[in-house]
Amino acid sequence: MGILTSMWTGVSGMTANGEALGVTADNIANSNTVGFKASRAEFQDIMSRSIGGIDGGNQLGRGARIGAVNPLLSQGNIENTERSTDIAINGNGFFQVKGSEGVSYTRDGSFHFDKDGILVNNAKQRVQGYQANAKGQIETKMGDIKFPKALVNASATENIKLDLNLDSRHVDNSKTFNPKDPYQTSHYATAVEIYDSQGNKHLLNLFFNKGENREWTYKGLIDGKEVEGGAPEGQDLAQVCEGKLTFTEDGLLKSQELTNANFTFTGGAKPDQQVKFNFGDDIDTGGKGMEGTKQFGKESDIISWSQDGFSAGMVTNLSFNDEGVLTAGYSNGQVLDLGQIVLANFENAEALTKIGGNLFKQSRDSGEASVGAPQLSGRGSVIAKSLERSNVDLAGEFVTMITNQRAFQANSKTITTSDELLSEVIQLKR
């Protein structure tokens, strides 16, 4: 009988709208959940009878049901927090975390370091990323993001780079270098700092003398008390290296050579420390002589210098940049990269499975995760000291709630009306 069918049709409508109201309630409940993505209930009609045969038409519907509950992956608002371990994603992608249940994905970037110095989320799952080597260079090796050691190891100087101008107006061989009186017997003197294997700092004094045919010789001297064997009698400084530079007629660097070196410091540091000098892109090794040391007719001067050694130091600050790179600053002035957070992207992110705790799992329909650095291959960027808020639109959710409520009430009227009609049928017997 059609009356009974209409009652069940009303029941399906009440069930579907009740479930849709549950989706709306979940959205509203999570309006303040970090990284939460709202969902939307999508209805389907139920077709169970055709009174017109296979020719089409004359079809009777049997109500409605929830066909799918799909997430709305629109961008949530980014809120600044000033907490160094808070990270927000702007665009596509998910953070990858690993725990006892395997690999999961999340948009919630409220991270912190646990007691073991590992970056984790609020569920204690470890945030995954690219790790850095001892020199602070990011490699494509996946693993946990770890807090650095409190004390960074010292590193001996291996390379010294100098950019000088040596005055071409000096007369050739006008001075003969004497280590007992180096400043008066050299055409130019300067100094740079270097470090031994234990991180002790030493002042390397460099003395330059002009010879014939645009050739300069240089000698490096250090306080005799800081090198094995000390300084010769009558000298305060001990020679540790020497070399020569030649220039073209245009004043460009033609060649450079370290002819002798012996960096062996006191205090148990590594003996015969190897130090390379780089005065620029000399012509003899394929350069153009345009960068680095030159010989022009102006006062000798040091323009810039750098070296790669440093002493031991303590961590003074820690921060992420907008590429997801974790950087530590140390008391010795060094700044080293420790790792880079990766993002995972999916061909069908809407098919990810929610498992609670702001986490998603990969599903068959979502496709495989494309994991890599932010801002590459369609992955979004990350914003440090920020969190992505829920994308729930409360005003829209209340409108949807009212709509579901009215639809539920209307379907209930279908049932009560059908009940009244059945009552009339029963009264026919009387």
C-alpha positions in Angstrom: 0.0 0.0 0.0 1.3 3.5 -0.9 0.5 4.9 2.5 2.9 2.5 4.2 5.5 3.3 1.6 5.2 7.0 2.3 5.8 6.4 6.0 9.1 4.7 5.2 10.0 7.5 2.8 9.5 10.0 5.6 11.7 7.8 7.9 14.5 7.9 5.3 14.2 11.7 5.2 14.3 12.0 8.9 17.3 9.7 9.1 19.3 11.5 6.4 18.6 15.0 7.9 19.4 13.7 11.4 22.8 12.4 10.2 23.4 15.7 8.3 22.6 17.6 11.5 25.3 15.4 13.2 27.8 16.6 10.5 26.9 20.2 11.2 27.2 19.7 15.0 30.7 18.2 14.5 31.7 21.2 12.4 30.5 23.6 15.1 32.1 21.7 17.9 35.5 21.9 16.0 35.2 25.6 15.1 38.3 26.3 17.4 40.2 23.1 16.5 43.6 24.0 14.9 43.8 22.8 11.3 40.3 21.3 11.3 38.6 21.0 7.9 34.8 21.2 7.9 32.7 18.5 6.3 29.6 18.6 4.2 26.8 16.0 4.0 25.7 15.3 0.5 22.3 13.8 -0.1 21.2 11.2 -2.6 17.7 10.1 -3.6 16.6 6.5 -3.2 15.0 4.8 -6.3 13.2 1.6 -5.6 10.2 1.3 -8.0 9.4 2.1 -11.6 5.8 1.7 -12.7 6.5 2.5 -16.3 8.7 -0.5 -17.1 12.0 -0.2 -19.0 10.6 2.6 -21.2 11.4 5.1 -18.5 9.2 7.6 -16.7 6.6 6.9 -14.0 9.2 6.3 -11.4 8.5 6.5 -7.7 11.2 7.6 -5.3 11.7 6.1 -1.9 13.2 8.9 0.0 16.8 10.2 0.6 20.0 9.1 2.2 23.5 10.5 2.9 25.5 9.6 -0.2 28.8 11.1 1.1 30.3 13.2 3.8 33.2 15.1 2.1 35.7 17.4 3.8 36.0 21.0 2.6 39.7 21.6 2.2 39.6 25.3 1.8 42.4 27.4 3.5 41.8 28.3 7.1 42.9 31.7 8.5 46.5 32.0 9.6 47.0 33.3 13.1 50.3 34.5 14.4 51.3 33.0 17.8 55.0 34.1 18.3 55.7 30.5 19.5 58.9 29.3 17.7 57.6 25.7 17.1 54.2 26.6 15.7 53.9 26.2 12.0 51.1 26.8 9.6 50.6 25.5 6.0 49.5 28.0 3.4 48.2 26.0 0.4 48.1 22.3 -0.3 49.7 19.6 1.8 49.9 18.0 5.2 52.6 17.5 7.8 53.8 13.9 8.0 54.0 12.4 11.5 55.0 9.0 12.7 53.8 7.2 15.9 52.8 3.7 17.2 50.1 3.5 14.5 52.4 4.2 11.6 52.5 7.3 9.4 49.7 9.9 9.7 49.1 13.3 8.2 47.8 16.5 9.8 47.3 20.2 9.2 47.7 20.9 12.9 51.2 22.6 13.3 51.1 23.1 17.0 54.4 21.2 17.7 56.8 21.1 20.6 60.0 19.3 21.6 59.7 16.4 23.9 62.1 15.3 26.7 64.3 13.5 24.2 64.6 16.6 22.0 62.4 15.3 19.2 59.7 17.5 17.6 56.3 16.0 18.2 52.6 17.0 18.0 50.2 16.9 20.9 49.6 13.2 20.3 53.4 12.6 20.9 53.8 11.6 17.2 57.2 12.5 15.7 57.2 15.1 13.0 59.1 13.9 9.9 61.5 15.9 7.7 64.8 16.1 5.9 67.8 15.9 8.2 71.0 18.0 8.1 74.6 16.9 8.2 77.2 18.1 10.7 78.0 21.2 8.6 74.3 22.3 8.6 73.6 21.2 5.0 70.1 19.8 4.4 70.1 16.3 2.8 67.2 14.3 1.4 67.4 11.8 4.3 64.0 11.4 6.0 63.8 11.1 9.8 62.7 12.8 13.0 63.4 16.5 13.5 65.7 16.7 16.6 66.7 19.4 18.9 70.5 20.1 18.6 73.0 19.2 21.2 73.3 21.8 23.9 77.0 22.2 23.1 78.0 22.3 19.4 81.4 20.8 18.8 84.4 23.1 17.8 85.6 23.0 14.2 89.1 23.7 13.0 89.7 26.2 10.3 90.2 24.5 6.9 89.7 27.4 4.5 90.6 31.1 4.6 89.3 33.5 1.9 90.9 37.0 1.5 90.0 39.9 -0.8 92.9 42.4 -0.7 94.3 45.2 -2.7 98.2 45.3 -2.7 99.5 48.7 -3.7 101.3 48.5 -7.1 103.2 51.7 -6.4 105.6 50.0 -4.0 109.2 49.7 -5.4 110.2 46.1 -6.2 112.4 44.5 -3.6 112.5 47.7 -1.6 112.1 45.8 1.7 113.6 42.5 2.9 111.4 40.8 5.4 112.8 40.2 8.9 110.6 38.2 11.3 112.3 40.0 14.2 110.8 43.3 13.0 108.0 42.2 10.6 106.0 45.4 10.6 108.8 47.6 9.5 110.2 45.1 7.0 107.0 44.4 5.1 105.1 46.4 2.5 101.7 45.5 4.1 100.5 43.7 7.1 97.0 42.5 8.2 95.6 39.8 10.5 92.8 37.2 10.5 91.5 34.8 13.1 91.7 31.0 12.8 90.7 28.1 15.1 92.5 24.9 16.0 90.8 21.5 16.4 89.8 22.3 20.0 88.2 25.6 19.1 90.9 27.8 20.4 91.2 31.1 18.6 94.6 32.2 17.2 95.6 35.5 15.5 97.3 34.8 12.2 99.4 37.8 11.2 100.0 38.1 7.4 102.9 40.1 6.0 103.2 40.9 2.3 106.4 42.0 0.4 106.5 43.1 -3.3 109.2 41.5 -5.5 109.9 41.6 -9.2 107.6 41.2 -12.1 104.4 41.9 -10.1 105.1 39.0 -7.7 104.3 39.3 -4.0 105.3 36.9 -1.2 103.5 36.6 2.0 104.3 35.0 5.4 102.0 34.0 8.2 103.1 34.3 11.8 101.4 33.5 15.1 102.3 34.2 18.7 105.2 31.8 19.6 103.5 30.7 22.8 100.6 29.2 20.8 102.6 26.9 18.5 104.7 23.8 19.1 108.4 24.7 19.3 107.7 28.3 20.0 109.3 31.3 18.2 113.1 31.5 17.5 115.2 33.4 19.9 114.7 37.1 19.7 111.2 36.8 18.1 107.8 37.0 19.5 106.1 35.5 16.5 106.7 32.1 14.9 106.2 31.5 11.2 103.6 28.9 10.3 103.1 29.5 6.5 104.3 31.3 3.4 103.3 31.7 -0.2 103.3 33.9 -3.2 100.9 35.8 -5.5 101.5 37.0 -9.1 99.4 39.6 -11.0 98.9 40.5 -14.6 99.8 43.9 -16.1 96.1 44.9 -15.5 96.5 44.2 -11.8 94.4 41.0 -11.9 95.3 37.9 -9.9 97.3 35.5 -12.2 98.4 32.8 -9.7 98.5 31.9 -6.0 100.6 29.3 -4.2 101.0 28.2 -0.7 104.6 27.1 -0.6 105.0 26.0 3.0 102.8 25.5 6.0 103.0 24.0 9.5 100.0 24.7 11.7 100.7 22.8 14.9 99.3 24.4 18.0 100.0 23.8 21.7 97.5 22.4 24.1 97.0 19.0 22.5 95.3 20.3 19.3 95.6 18.2 16.2 99.1 18.5 14.7 99.8 19.7 11.2 96.4 21.3 10.7 95.7 21.7 7.0 94.6 25.3 6.1 93.9 26.4 2.5 94.2 30.0 1.4 92.0 31.4 -1.3 92.9 34.9 -2.6 90.4 34.8 -5.5 89.7 33.3 -8.9 93.2 33.4 -10.3 93.7 33.1 -14.1 96.1 30.1 -14.0 93.4 27.8 -12.5 90.7 28.9 -15.0 89.4 32.0 -13.3 89.2 35.5 -14.8 91.0 37.3 -11.9 88.0 39.6 -11.5 87.1 38.5 -8.0 89.3 38.5 -5.0 92.8 40.0 -4.5 94.1 42.6 -7.0 97.2 44.9 -7.4 96.1 48.4 -8.1 97.7 51.8 -7.6 96.0 52.6 -4.3 96.7 52.0 -0.6 97.0 48.4 0.4 93.9 47.3 2.3 91.9 44.2 3.2 88.4 44.5 1.7 86.9 41.3 3.2 87.9 38.0 4.7 86.3 34.8 6.0 87.2 31.5 7.5 85.2 28.4 8.3 86.4 27.4 11.8 84.6 28.1 15.1 84.8 27.4 18.8 82.4 25.3 20.8 79.1 27.0 21.6 75.8 26.7 23.4 72.4 27.0 21.8 71.0 30.5 22.3 67.9 30.4 20.0 65.9 28.1 17.8 63.5 29.0 15.0 61.9 27.8 11.8 61.9 29.9 8.7 59.1 30.1 6.0 60.7 27.1 4.1 60.3 24.9 7.2 64.0 24.8 7.9 64.9 24.5 11.6 67.9 26.8 12.4 69.8 27.0 15.7 71.9 30.0 16.8 74.9 29.4 19.0 76.8 31.5 21.5 79.9 31.3 19.2 78.1 33.1 16.5 77.4 30.1 14.3 74.0 29.5 12.7 73.4 26.0 11.6 70.4 24.3 9.9 69.2 21.2 11.7 66.5 19.9 9.4 63.6 20.8 7.2 60.0 19.8 7.7 58.4 18.1 4.7 54.9 18.2 3.4 52.8 15.4 1.8 50.4 16.1 -1.0 47.7 13.7 -2.4 45.9 13.4 -5.8 42.6 13.1 -3.9 43.1 14.6 -0.5 39.3 14.5 0.1 39.5 10.7 0.3 41.8 10.7 3.3 40.5 8.9 6.4 39.9 10.9 9.6 41.2 9.0 12.6 40.7 11.6 15.3 43.3 13.8 17.0 43.5 16.1 14.0 45.0 13.2 12.0 44.4 11.6 8.7 45.3 8.3 7.2 46.1 7.5 3.6 43.3 5.5 1.9 43.0 3.6 -1.3 41.1 6.4 -3.0 43.4 9.2 -1.8 46.4 7.9 -3.8 50.0 7.8 -2.6 51.6 10.6 -0.7 53.9 12.9 -2.6 56.4 13.9 0.1 59.0 16.7 -0.3 60.0 20.2 0.6 57.4 23.0 0.8 56.7 25.1 -2.3 57.7 22.3 -4.7 55.5 20.1 -6.9 52.2 21.8 -5.9 52.9 21.7 -2.2 52.1 24.8 -0.2 54.4 27.0 1.8 54.8 27.0 5.6 54.6 30.0 7.9 56.6 30.1 11.1 55.3 31.1 14.4 51.7 30.7 13.1 48.8 28.3 13.2 46.1 27.6 10.7 42.6 28.0 12.3 39.6 25.8 11.6 37.9 26.7 8.3 34.4 26.3 9.8 32.1 29.2 8.9 29.8 29.4 11.9 27.2 31.6 10.2 26.9 29.1 7.3 26.8 26.2 9.7 23.8 27.7 11.6 22.0 28.3 8.4 22.6 24.7 7.4 21.4 23.6 10.9 18.2 25.5 10.5 17.7 23.9 7.0 18.3 20.4 8.3 16.0 21.0 11.3 13.1 22.2 9.0 13.6 19.3 6.7 13.5 16.9 9.6 10.3 18.4 10.8 8.8 18.3 7.4 9.6 14.6 7.0 8.0 13.9 10.4 4.8 15.5 9.1 4.9 13.0 6.2 4.8 10.2 8.8 2.0 11.8 10.9 -0.1 12.5 7.8 0.4 8.9 6.6 -0.6 7.7 10.1 -3.8 9.7 9.9 -4.6 8.2 6.5 -4.0 4.7 7.9 -6.4 5.5 10.7 -9.1 6.4 8.1 -8.5 3.1 6.4 -8.9 1.2 9.6 -12.2 3.1 10.3 -13.7 1.7 7.0 -14.5 -1.5 8.8 -16.8 0.3 11.1 
